[in-house]
Amino acid sequence: MTTPDLAIHVQGLNKIYAASGKMPEKHALKDLDLAIPRGSIFGLLGPNGAGKSTFINTLAGMVTKTSGAVTVWGFDIDKHPRQARAAIGVVNQEIVSDPFFTPEESLELMAGFFGVPKAERRTLEILEAVGLADKRDAYVRQLSGGMKRRLMVAKALVHAPPVLILDEPTAGVDVELRRSLWAYVRELHAAGTTIILTTHYLEEAEELCDTIAIVNHGEIIACEPTGQLLRRLDHKTLTLTPKSPLDAIPDTLAGLDTDLRADGNLAITFRSSDTGIGRILEKVREAGISIADLATEEPDLEDVFVALTSNV
């Protein structure tokens, strides 16, 4: 089989959970269309309950779709379920491990489940890569939470999947571990692995992902290159530091979206397509304000996320 251009291809995907007891019917995924290119770092964002986990579990074969077509690394999940599942490594949010196994035994066992011949297993190499080589013979119950999360990443890599799904991989871990994990993710990406990432740390998605999809109420409400998505909010904030702190907003600036901050600085928010900085500075001069410093603040991914999900 030739290497596919799309790591994941989804067309008209629906998942409806039937009513049960007091729980009404839930349409968790609604006609999802998604094309994730091979070799990308793809961000999948959305509020809790938006459908992200249902989508991931459908790809991994743990949830049965109601309708639609899904291919993973060129394999239809209905016609070739084993090949499709073998093409994916999933790191779930919840830490799941056998406390009475060592990391080395855990990886060997997982490799066996995937049918990886002993001669082709990379157990020690993977443990080294995730920083657990010195813990290879320790019981998993002796590992810290961060180490257990690294072990989950290691287990997802034993069969060298071309697609790696990271579902909130850095939830609850310290900054140092987060940085080391992302450094390793970048190495995997550089080696050709397609990464699909869900995270609540929006700054991570902004820094790592080349394309981001936002899902809300089971629907894709945006799917664009990260830079293009950030340009969805056509506004900037100009922060002015007067030579003398202000205690009120001058009347001359009444027509602008102006906020007087506690430190005496002015923050003026404007749409860059409508209002130029020159016009704002002209009004500031008319108000008789002498400027000691100024800076502009660009919208970030969190701004875009809130704006899109709050309007749906």
C-alpha positions as CSV (number, residue, x, y, z in Angstrom):
1,M,0.0,0.0,0.0
2,T,1.3,3.5,-0.9
3,T,1.7,6.1,1.8
4,P,-1.6,8.1,1.9
5,D,-1.7,11.9,1.6
6,L,-4.2,12.0,4.4
7,A,-3.5,10.4,7.8
8,I,-7.2,10.7,8.8
9,H,-10.1,11.2,6.4
10,V,-13.6,11.6,7.8
11,Q,-16.8,12.2,5.8
12,G,-20.3,12.7,7.2
13,L,-19.5,11.2,10.6
14,N,-22.4,10.9,13.0
15,K,-22.6,9.3,16.4
16,I,-25.9,9.2,18.2
17,Y,-26.1,7.7,21.7
18,A,-29.6,6.2,22.3
19,A,-31.7,7.3,25.2
20,S,-31.1,5.3,28.4
21,G,-33.1,5.7,31.6
22,K,-33.3,9.4,32.4
23,M,-30.6,10.2,29.8
24,P,-32.1,11.5,26.6
25,E,-30.8,10.7,23.1
26,K,-27.5,12.5,22.4
27,H,-26.2,13.4,19.0
28,A,-22.5,13.6,19.9
29,L,-21.1,14.0,16.4
30,K,-23.0,15.7,13.6
31,D,-21.9,15.2,10.0
32,L,-18.2,15.7,10.7
33,D,-16.0,16.2,7.7
34,L,-12.3,16.3,8.4
35,A,-9.1,15.8,6.5
36,I,-5.9,15.6,8.4
37,P,-2.8,15.6,6.2
38,R,0.0,13.2,6.7
39,G,2.9,14.6,8.7
40,S,1.0,17.4,10.4
41,I,0.5,18.4,14.0
42,F,-3.2,18.8,14.2
43,G,-5.0,20.4,17.1
44,L,-8.5,19.4,18.0
45,L,-10.0,21.9,20.5
46,G,-13.4,22.4,22.1
47,P,-15.2,22.8,25.4
48,N,-16.0,19.8,27.6
49,G,-18.7,17.7,26.1
50,A,-18.1,19.0,22.6
51,G,-17.5,15.6,21.1
52,K,-13.7,15.4,21.1
53,S,-13.4,12.1,23.1
54,T,-16.2,10.5,21.0
55,F,-14.3,11.4,17.9
56,I,-11.0,10.0,19.1
57,N,-12.6,6.8,20.4
58,T,-14.3,6.3,17.1
59,L,-10.9,6.5,15.3
60,A,-9.4,4.1,17.8
61,G,-12.3,1.6,17.4
62,M,-13.7,2.0,20.9
63,V,-16.9,3.7,19.8
64,T,-19.1,2.5,17.0
65,K,-20.1,5.2,14.6
66,T,-23.8,5.7,13.6
67,S,-23.0,6.7,10.1
68,G,-20.4,8.2,7.8
69,A,-17.0,7.1,6.5
70,V,-13.7,7.1,8.3
71,T,-10.2,6.1,7.0
72,V,-7.1,5.9,9.1
73,W,-3.8,5.9,7.2
74,G,-5.8,4.8,4.1
75,F,-7.7,2.0,5.9
76,D,-11.4,2.1,6.2
77,I,-12.3,1.4,9.9
78,D,-15.2,-0.8,8.8
79,K,-13.5,-2.8,6.1
80,H,-10.0,-3.0,7.7
81,P,-10.5,-2.4,11.4
82,R,-7.3,-4.2,12.5
83,Q,-5.1,-2.3,10.1
84,A,-6.8,1.0,11.0
85,R,-6.3,0.4,14.8
86,A,-2.7,-0.6,14.3
87,A,-2.0,2.7,12.5
88,I,-2.9,4.6,15.6
89,G,-1.3,5.1,19.0
90,V,-3.6,6.7,21.6
91,V,-2.6,8.4,24.8
92,N,-5.8,8.9,26.8
93,Q,-6.5,11.5,29.5
94,E,-6.9,9.0,32.3
95,I,-3.7,7.3,33.6
96,V,-4.2,3.6,33.2
97,S,-1.5,1.2,34.2
98,D,-0.8,-2.1,35.9
99,P,0.8,-1.3,39.3
100,F,2.5,-4.7,39.5
101,F,4.4,-4.5,36.2
102,T,7.6,-2.6,35.6
103,P,7.8,-0.1,32.7
104,E,9.9,-2.6,30.7
105,E,7.4,-5.4,31.2
106,S,4.5,-3.0,30.4
107,L,6.0,-2.1,27.0
108,E,6.9,-5.7,26.2
109,L,3.4,-6.8,27.0
110,M,1.9,-4.0,24.8
111,A,4.2,-4.9,22.0
112,G,3.0,-8.5,22.2
113,F,-0.6,-7.3,22.0
114,F,0.2,-5.6,18.7
115,G,2.1,-8.6,17.4
116,V,5.5,-6.9,17.2
117,P,8.2,-9.6,16.9
118,K,10.7,-9.6,19.7
119,A,13.5,-8.9,17.3
120,E,11.8,-5.7,16.2
121,R,10.8,-4.3,19.6
122,R,12.3,-1.0,20.7
123,T,11.5,-1.2,24.4
124,L,14.7,0.3,25.8
125,E,15.0,2.9,23.1
126,I,11.5,4.1,23.8
127,L,12.0,4.2,27.6
128,E,15.2,6.2,27.0
129,A,13.3,8.6,24.8
130,V,10.6,9.3,27.4
131,G,13.1,9.6,30.3
132,L,12.2,6.3,32.0
133,A,15.3,4.2,31.2
134,D,16.5,4.4,34.9
135,K,13.0,3.2,36.0
136,R,12.8,0.2,33.7
137,D,12.8,-2.3,36.6
138,A,10.8,-0.2,39.1
139,Y,7.2,-1.2,39.7
140,V,4.7,1.2,38.0
141,R,3.1,1.8,41.4
142,Q,6.4,3.4,42.5
143,L,6.3,6.0,39.7
144,S,5.1,9.6,40.1
145,G,2.1,10.8,38.2
146,G,4.3,12.5,35.6
147,M,6.3,9.3,35.0
148,K,3.1,7.3,34.6
149,R,1.9,9.7,32.0
150,R,5.3,9.3,30.2
151,L,4.8,5.6,30.4
152,M,1.5,5.9,28.6
153,V,3.1,7.8,25.8
154,A,5.8,5.0,25.6
155,K,3.1,2.3,25.5
156,A,1.4,4.1,22.6
157,L,4.6,4.0,20.6
158,V,5.5,0.3,20.9
159,H,4.2,-0.6,17.4
160,A,5.6,2.5,15.8
161,P,2.2,3.9,14.7
162,P,2.3,6.5,11.9
163,V,-0.5,8.5,13.7
164,L,-0.2,9.4,17.4
165,I,-3.3,10.8,19.3
166,L,-2.5,12.8,22.4
167,D,-5.7,13.4,24.4
168,E,-4.8,16.0,27.1
169,P,-1.3,14.5,27.5
170,T,0.0,17.3,29.9
171,A,-3.0,17.6,32.2
172,G,-1.8,17.9,35.7
173,V,1.9,17.6,35.0
174,D,4.5,20.1,36.0
175,V,6.1,22.7,33.6
176,E,9.4,20.8,33.2
177,L,7.7,17.6,32.2
178,R,5.4,19.4,29.8
179,R,8.4,20.9,28.1
180,S,10.3,17.6,27.8
181,L,7.2,15.9,26.5
182,W,6.6,18.5,23.8
183,A,10.3,18.3,22.9
184,Y,9.9,14.5,22.3
185,V,6.6,15.1,20.3
186,R,8.5,17.5,18.1
187,E,11.2,14.8,17.5
188,L,8.5,12.3,16.6
189,H,6.9,14.8,14.2
190,A,10.3,15.5,12.6
191,A,10.6,11.7,12.0
192,G,7.3,11.7,10.1
193,T,4.7,10.9,12.8
194,T,1.4,12.6,12.4
195,I,0.3,14.1,15.7
196,I,-3.3,14.8,16.7
197,L,-3.5,16.8,19.9
198,T,-6.3,17.8,22.2
199,T,-5.5,20.2,25.0
200,H,-7.0,22.8,27.3
201,Y,-3.6,24.6,27.4
202,L,-4.4,26.8,24.4
203,E,-0.9,28.3,24.3
204,E,0.4,24.8,23.6
205,A,-1.9,24.3,20.6
206,E,-0.9,27.8,19.4
207,E,2.8,27.0,19.6
208,L,2.8,23.4,18.3
209,C,-0.1,22.9,15.8
210,D,0.1,23.9,12.2
211,T,-3.7,23.4,11.8
212,I,-6.4,23.6,14.4
213,A,-10.1,22.4,14.3
214,I,-12.5,23.7,16.9
215,V,-15.5,21.4,17.6
216,N,-18.6,22.5,19.6
217,H,-21.8,20.6,20.1
218,G,-20.6,17.8,17.9
219,E,-19.9,20.1,14.9
220,I,-16.7,21.5,13.4
221,I,-17.1,25.3,13.6
222,A,-13.6,26.1,12.4
223,C,-10.7,24.2,10.7
224,E,-7.9,26.4,9.5
225,P,-4.1,26.8,9.6
226,T,-3.2,28.2,13.0
227,G,-2.1,31.6,11.7
228,Q,-5.3,32.1,9.7
229,L,-7.4,31.1,12.6
230,L,-5.8,33.7,14.8
231,R,-6.6,36.3,12.2
232,R,-10.3,35.5,12.7
233,L,-10.3,38.2,15.4
234,D,-9.5,41.4,13.5
235,H,-8.7,43.4,16.6
236,K,-5.6,44.6,18.4
237,T,-5.0,46.4,21.7
238,L,-2.8,49.4,21.9
239,T,-1.3,49.9,25.4
240,L,-0.1,53.4,26.1
241,T,2.1,54.4,29.1
242,P,1.7,58.1,29.7
243,K,4.6,60.0,31.2
244,S,2.2,60.9,34.0
245,P,-0.3,58.3,35.1
246,L,-3.9,59.2,34.3
247,D,-6.8,59.1,36.7
248,A,-9.6,59.4,34.1
249,I,-10.1,58.8,30.3
250,P,-9.9,62.1,28.4
251,D,-13.1,63.1,26.6
252,T,-11.2,63.2,23.3
253,L,-10.9,59.4,23.5
254,A,-14.6,58.8,24.3
255,G,-15.3,57.5,20.8
256,L,-12.7,54.7,21.1
257,D,-12.9,51.4,23.1
258,T,-10.6,52.7,25.8
259,D,-9.9,51.2,29.2
260,L,-8.0,52.9,32.0
261,R,-6.0,50.3,33.8
262,A,-5.1,50.3,37.5
263,D,-1.5,51.3,36.8
264,G,-2.6,54.5,34.9
265,N,-2.0,53.0,31.5
266,L,-4.5,53.3,28.7
267,A,-5.6,50.2,26.7
268,I,-7.3,51.0,23.4
269,T,-8.9,48.1,21.5
270,F,-9.5,48.6,17.8
271,R,-10.2,46.7,14.6
272,S,-7.1,46.9,12.5
273,S,-9.1,46.9,9.3
274,D,-11.1,50.0,10.3
275,T,-8.8,52.0,12.5
276,G,-5.1,52.7,12.0
277,I,-2.7,53.3,14.9
278,G,-1.9,56.7,13.4
279,R,-5.5,57.8,13.9
280,I,-5.5,56.7,17.5
281,L,-2.2,58.4,18.3
282,E,-3.5,61.6,16.7
283,K,-6.4,61.6,19.1
284,V,-4.1,60.8,22.1
285,R,-2.0,63.9,21.1
286,E,-5.2,66.0,20.9
287,A,-5.9,64.9,24.4
288,G,-2.6,66.4,25.5
289,I,-1.2,63.1,26.6
290,S,2.6,62.6,26.5
291,I,3.6,59.0,25.8
292,A,6.5,57.3,27.6
293,D,6.0,53.9,26.0
294,L,3.5,52.0,23.8
295,A,2.9,48.4,22.8
296,T,0.4,46.4,20.8
297,E,-1.2,43.2,22.0
298,E,-2.3,40.7,19.4
299,P,-5.3,38.3,19.9
300,D,-4.3,34.8,20.9
301,L,-5.9,31.4,20.4
302,E,-7.9,31.7,23.6
303,D,-9.6,34.8,22.3
304,V,-10.5,33.0,19.1
305,F,-11.7,29.9,20.9
306,V,-13.9,31.9,23.3
307,A,-15.3,34.0,20.5
308,L,-16.2,31.0,18.3
309,T,-17.6,28.7,21.0
310,S,-19.6,31.4,22.8
311,N,-21.5,32.3,19.6
312,V,-22.6,28.7,18.8
